[in-house]
Amino acid sequence: MKRVLSIIGIIIILTVILQALGISVPHLFWPKKDIETSEQNQPSLEKKILIASRSSEFKNAVLEKIKEEFKNDSVYLKLTGLKKLKGEDIGSYNTIVLINTCMAGGMDPIAKGFVKRRKDKKIIVLTTSGDGGWLPKIKDQSFDAVATASEKDKTDSVAKEIIDKIRASL
């Protein structure tokens, strides 16, 4: 019995340490797949948007609606996975959109770390969660946050909200 309690205690301590370091335990065990990198319009255009996202049926549908909206505009749009953010020269983008998933009350660690480091850019964060009500709370940060459940009937309204925020930032 003592051994079981010791093991449980160690697990709790490790979980607290990982959470304190900003590492989401559920994101470690059930990582989400990133979208494939793609571009729309010419990179030489003055207005540029970077969208970094995880992949899911809902997120991909929202992304398609955003791409369709900006297809005929003079706006360069680059879509990439959250893991590839580190390799991006984000200085040339007017707006950055991060699309991530809340798991066990925690934002995707890559998205959270990016927001914490980037105070100088216009950032829009879309977070999907089970009930659609979870919003990221990061001290001393300024970013637009949108929360939703991954429900097919919400695709149009969520895409419109993100599009409106992007247009306002341009």
N, C-alpha and C positions, 0 to 999 in steps of 0.2 A: 504494500500500500504506500509506503514511504517513497519507493522508487517511482511509482506512478505519479504521485504528487510532485516529485522533483522534476520529472519529465514535463508535466503540465506547466510547472513554474518556469522552466527554461523556454518552453514554447511561447509563453506569454511575454517573457522578457525580450526574446528575439523579435516578436511581433511589434512590441512597443518601440524597440530600437529601430527597426525597419521603417515604421511609421514616422518616427522622429526625423529620420534621414530623408523623408519624402518619398520613400519607396512604398508603393501600394502592393501589398501582398497578393491580393486577387489578380492584379495586372501581371504579376510574375508567373502565377500558375495558369492563368487563362488569357494569354496575350492575344490581342486583336491583330488581324492582318492589315497591312497598309494598302492603300490604293496604288495603282501603277502610275508612274510619272507621265504626264501628257501636257501639251501646250496648245493654246488657241490664239490665233492672230500673231502679229509680228513682235518680237522682243524689242524692236526699235521704237515702238509706240511710247508716248510720254506717260500714259497712265498704265500702271502695272499692278496686278493683283496676284498674290501667292496664296494658294489654298493647300493646306497640309491636312490630311485626313486618314483615318482608319477606314477600312472597307466593311460595309454591310449592305444588305439590300436597300435599307432606308437611306443610309448616307449616300450611296451611289445614285439613288433616285434624286435626292436633293442636289447633288453635284451636277447631274445631267440638266436639271432645270436652270441652274446658275449658268452653266456653259451655254445653254440655248439663249438665255437672256442677253448675254454679252457677245454672242456670235457675230453680230453685224455692227458692233460698237468699235470705236477706236481705243480698245482696251486690250492689253496683253494679259492673258490669263495662264498661269502655270499651276498645275495640280500635281502634288507629290505626296508621298507618305510621310507620316510624322517622324519616322526614323531618319529620313533624309534631310530634315531641317538643318542639321549641323553643317551639311555641305552646301547650303544655299547662301548666296550673297544677297542677304535680305535688305541691304542698304538701298537697292534700286526700286523696291516695291513701295507703292503708296499705301496699300492696305494688305494685311495678312489675316487670313481666316483659318482658324484651327477647329477641326471637327473631331471630337473625341467622345469617349464613353466613361460614364461614372460607374465605378464598381466598388461596392462596399463603402459608399460615402466618400470615395476619393477620385479626383481627377486623374486622367492619364498622366503618368509621371513626366513623360517627354513634353506634353503640352504645358503642364504646370511649370516645369523648369524653364521653358521658353518664355512664358509670360513673365516670370519673375526676373529674367535677365533683360528683357526688352521693354524698357520704359519709354523709349523714344519713338515707337512706331504705333500706328493705328492698328489695333488688334481686335478682331471679333472672334469670340469663342462660342461654338455651338457644342453643347454637351447633351448627349442622349442618356437617359436613365430610365429605370423601370416605370416610375410614375410620371416622369417628365417634369418634375418640380425641383430637381437639384440644380443649384447654381454654384459655381466655384467662388470661394471666398479667399482672396489672396490680399494680405495687408499691403497698403501703400501702392496699389496697382490701379491703373486706369485702363479698362477695356470694356467693350460691350459684350454682355453675356446673354445667350439665348439657351433656354432649356426646353427639352421636349422628350416625349416618349417616342420610340421608333415604331410609329403606327402609320400604315400606308395612307390612310385618309388625311394625315397631317402633312404629307409631303409638299403639297402646293403652298400651304400657309407658312410653313417653316422656310421653304425656299424663298418665298416673297419677303419674309422678314429679313433674311440674310441679304438678299438683293437690295432691299431698301437701305440697309445699314452700309453696304458697300457703296452704293450710289451717293449716300450722304457723305461718306469719307473721301470720295473722289472730288 
